Amino acid sequence: NYVQTNYALPLTLTEIARSINVNPAYLGRIFNRYVGQSFNEHVAAYRVTKARELLKDDSLMVYEIAQAIGYGDINHFYQLFKKHTGMSPSAYRRTISSV
């Protein structure tokens, strides 16, 4: 729930662990056990899901979408998006607009 609510903010496992007074390594292990992926993988996947939703809106520029989901570096966003979807955000937008 915390990731879903705060995905646009800079999220680190260390900060979250500190806020609930647990060791970051311990929180990472527990997170991985219950979610099935690392904290960073989960955050990235959730952000890409949100980006895919936002790409349906042609009025938003790709850099605006990157910023809205928590990525200030557009190049990092492009790389991450392509890793998760197999295509760039622009190509993904063209694909969904042609359907």
Summary of the structure (lengths in Angstrom):
residues: 99
radius of gyration: 14.9
end to end distance: 32.0
largest distance: 48.9
contacts: 247
relative contact order: 0.12
helix: 69%
strand: 0%
